[in-house]
């Protein structure tokens, strides 16, 4: 119980940041769309690059992002098939992003630091990169397909720099290069901006706190996928590997489980805003999931993570 209360206290600044974003959008006419472009094309790839450069890479560790990427893709595609049958207002293409990924960076990194310490945090960030790869490839493509042709969607995906940042960082890391000390404060500041601006975008997307759920079918499916399907998939992976394969250890299982219980990603709102595809629906659902996670994460951590 003490750990759950400490975690609850740790998450409070994230909600204050969301509220500040709402104030900026409501009273200062701040544009979430302009910030979304900065986040997607500058801040996020910088965080990906610095995270991979700092990680101790081995074959097993390098494969972790691709493991989480595969899980995100499968969950996103399965729930998209369901969404196309039950959602008719044009927002179905945002479901894969809502379900497949999570707020693993803005929300998850402070939680991982609290639970696992600095050593566990580095492993968590490597696992988290798979969700970032999903957001910036399959997730973005499926969201864009809801508004653009196949060719246009692929062109937009090819322009996203995060995938290139990941590949470059892996190559440099394996070659023995590191980020020069003079640039360390820059990347530290970009990580801070990543968290603050990402949470504020959620608040900016909410013009009114009334009707946050929007289309209840969208919200219900997004919540089921994020808070039921994803944790079950993480637990199944944990059990299978522990019982039969023995590839990873407890720290990896815990990192993936934490990824599975994070709320809907703020980058879902970023991408929906950038593509002008149901941004209010995405923002409202993301905010509701973040509020829900305030109680959900401490409970799940207390039940599952020693």
N, C-alpha and C positions, 0 to 999 in steps of 0.2 A: 504493500500500500504506500509506503514511503517513497518507493521508486516511481510509482504511478503519479503521486502528487508532485514530485520533483520534475517529472517530465511534463506534466500539465503546466506547471509554472514556467518551464523553459519555452513552451510554445506560445505563450501570451504575446510576446513582441511581434510574432507573425500576423496576428489578428489586428494589432494596432496599425501595422503597415498597410493591411488591406483597407482599414478604415481611412487612413490618410490618402490612399489612392482614390477612394470614393469622394472624399472632400475635394481633392484636386480636380476630378472629373466633373463634379456637380457644381462647384462654385468658382473654379479657376479655368474651366473649359480646357483642361489639359487633354491632349490628344493621345489616346492609347495606341492608335495606329502608327504614329511616328515612333513611339518608344518601342513598339513591337518590331519594327524594322531594325532598329539599333540592336535589340536583344538577339534577334535571329541571325543577323549577319555579322555582328561584331562581338558582342559580349559572350554569347553561348559558345562559339568556336574558340574563343580565348580560354574559357574555363575548361573546355574539353582538352585543349592542347596542354595546358599547365597541369591538369590532373593526370594525364597519361605520362607526361614527362617526369612526374614525381613518383610514379608507381614502380615498385620492383617487379620487372616483367620476367615471366617464365612462360613456357608453353601453356600450362594450365591457367595461369592468370590471364594471358592474352586471349584465351578462348572464353573467359567469363563474359565479356561484353556480348559475344556472339550467342552465348547461351541465353542471356536475358533478352537479347534482341529477338531470338527465335520465339521465346515465350510471349513477348509483347505482340509479335506478328500473328501468331496462332490465335491468341485471345482476341486481338483486334479484328481479324478476318471472320472468326466465328460469330462474334457479336454484330459485325456489320451485316452478315447474312440475315440475322434475326431483325436488325433495325430496318432493313429494306422492306420487311413484311409488315411491320407495325408502326413505322413512323412515316408520315406522308407530307410533312411540312418543309422538306428540303434540308433538314438538319442531320439526316441519317449518316452522311459522310463524315461527320465529326465524331461519331461513336467510336471508331477504332482508336482515335487519339484519347478520347475520354477513358476508355477501358484499358487499352494496351499499355499505356505508360502511366506515370504518376508524378506527383510533385516531389520527385526524388532529390532535386537539388535545393530549391528554395526552402523546402519544408524538411526533407529527409536528412540533409547534411547536419543541421544542428542536433537532430535527434540521434543520429549515428555517433556524433562526437560525445554526446552525453552517455550513450549506452556502451560504446565500444572503445572509447579513447582514441588517441592519435593513430595507433597502429591499426586498429580495426576500421578507422575512418578511411584510410588509404585503400583498403580492400573493398570497402563499400563503394567508394568513388569509381573504382574499376568496374564493379558490377553495374553501377548506375550508368556508365557510359553506354551500355546496351540500350537503355531506354532513350538516351539522347540520340543514338544512331537511328532507332526506330522513329522517333519524332521527326527527324530530318531526312528520312528516306521513305519508308513504306507508309508511315502515318501521314506525312505531308502529301504524298502522292494520292492516297485514298481520299483525303480531304479536298485536294485540288480537283480530283476527278468528278466531284460533286458539282463543280462549277466550270471546269475547263475541259478541253478535248484531251485525248490521250497524249498527243504530241506536246501540247502546251504544258500539261502536268509534268511530263518527264523533263521538259526544258527547265521548269521551275525547280524541280528536285536537283537537277544537275548544277544549278546556280547556288545551292546551299553550301556554305563553306565548312560546316561542322564535320562532315564525313572526311573531307580533305585534311582538316586539322587533326583528326584522329589518326589517319594513316601516316601523316608527316611525323607526328609525335612518336608513334611506335617505331618508325624507322630511325629517328634521331636517338631515342632512348636506347634501342638495341645497339646502336653504333657507339654508345658511350658518351654522347653529348648531354649536356644539362643546360638549363636556362641560366644565363649569366646573372650574377648577383644583383647587378644594377637594375635588372628588370623585375626582380622579385616583388618590390612594392607595387609595381604596376599590375601584376597578375593578382596580388592580394586585393587591391582595390577593385579590380574587375569582378572578383568573386563576391565582394560585398555588394557591388552594383547589381550583379546577377540575382541575388536574393531580394534586395529591396525593390528594384524595379519590377521584377517578376510578380511579387505579391501585390504591388500597387496597381499593376495592369488589371488584376482581378477586380479590385475596387473601382477602377475607372470604367469598367464595363457595366457596372450596375448604376443605372440612372435613378432607380428607385428600389427600395428594399421590399416593395410589394411585388408579388408575383415572381419571386426568384426562381421557382421551379419551372416556369414557362410551360412547355409541353410535358405533362406528367409522364408520358410514355418514354420520352427521351431521358428524363431524370431518373425514372425507375430502372430502365435498362442500364444506364451509365452506372448507377449505384450498385446494381446487382453484379455487373461485370467487375467493377473496381473493388468492392468490399466483400464479395463472395467468391466469384470465379478465380480472381487472381490469388488470394490467399490459399485457396484449395490447391491450385496448380503448384504454388510454392511448397506447400506441405507434401504433396505427392512427390515432387522432385527430391525433397529432403529425405523422405522415407526410401525411395528407390535407390538413391545413391548410397545412403547409409547402410542399406541392407544388402545390395547386390554389387555395386560398382566400386565404391570406396575411393572415388577420384578426389573429392574435396573434403574439407574438415568442417567442424561445427561453426567456425567463424564465417565461412562462405554461406552455409545454410541460413544463418541468422541475418546476414547482409541481404540475401535475396528475399527472405521473409519480410524484412523491414521495407524493402522496395515494394512488396506486394500490398502492404497496408497503408501506404501513403495516399493522400487524397488526390483527386483529379488534378493533373498538371496545369500549372499556370501557363505553360507553353501551349496548351490546347487553346487557351484564350488568345495568346499571341498569334498563333497560326490562323485561328478563326477570324480574328480581327484583320490580319494581313490579307486574307483571301476574301473578306467580307462575306463569310458563310456562317450565318446564325451566331454572330459574336455575342449578342445579349444572352442567348440560350446557353452558350458555352460558359460565359462569365457567371451567370446565375447558378448553374449547376456546379461549377468549380468552387464557388464560394460556399454553397450548401455542403459540399463534400468536405471542405476545409473545416467548417463548423462542426460537422459530424465527427471528423477525425480527432478533434480536440478531446473527445471522450473515448473514441474507438481505439486509437493507438495506445494510450496507456493501459487499457484493459487487455488488448491483445498481447502487448509486450509482457504484461504481468503473467498471462496465461501460458505463453509459448517460450519466451526467451528467458533463460535462467538468470 
